[in-house]
Amino acid sequence: VESEANDALVAQKLDHLVAVADGDDVVNNSIIARLADSGATADWSTYVQTTDSLRAIRDRGDAEWITATGFALASVLGALGDAAAAGDPTSSDTVMKYIKQLINVLVGTAGVGTYPAEAAPANAVNLAEVLRAIHADVATDGVVVASINTDAIDKVALEGTIWDELLDYTAGVDTNLTLRQHFRLAAAALYGKASGLATTTALYRNIPDDVNAITATVDADGNRSAVTLDKT
């Protein structure tokens, strides 16, 4: 039985599955031939062991696949990083373009986009440009930010600036009467020299005693009918 089985395998050349076979031992268009050839009618004679075997294909994959047509690694990387990013992202942009545009929006660093100047942000700006524009506007226009030590103490003292603004604020007390002028006239009325109080013209000198701060026309009861003020 064994001998007959062996004879049958040899007759059908099935023994060549594990034994050495000649180039044309496999029948064209057979299952084995179809595994080896891509033609409409699989031709076993086109099979070249050094290039078409599984080992040869594996070896080629170690190097040649990188440059192979259709799936070359360089093509894949090129598709990712093709061209520079500019403007708003579009559906045709590559992945790398999106990444570059994102970096541009955030920082605009050298090598990706021009680092923005200190100017008013335009329509196409990045976050760094906006921050620099804010800094240019609030930190360099004559504004000195006080430090927490001596400068802060100086600012608490106000250096007279805020007091001057308050005292000389237009109509700070009444129409055409600042707070400083009010204090001057009040001081003259309360503490300044006075004359003519027994007459119809009462005079009140300012504290430096160089002008009549208040000149009032009065009756015998001291009622004022007219008042002239020197607020200087």
Buried (B, 14 or more C-beta within 10 A) or exposed (E): EEEEEEEEBEEEBEBBEEEEBEEEEBEBBEEBBBEBBEEEEBBBEBBEEEEEEEEEEEEEEEEEEEEEEEEBEEBEEEEEBEEEBEEEEEEEBBEBBEBBBBBBBEBBEEEBBEBBEEEEBEEEBBBBBEEBBEEBEEEEEEEEEEEEEEEEEEBEEEEEEEEEEEBEEEEBBEEEBBBBBBEBBBBBEEEBEEEBEEEEBBBBBBEEEEBBBBBBBBEEEEEEEEEEBBBE
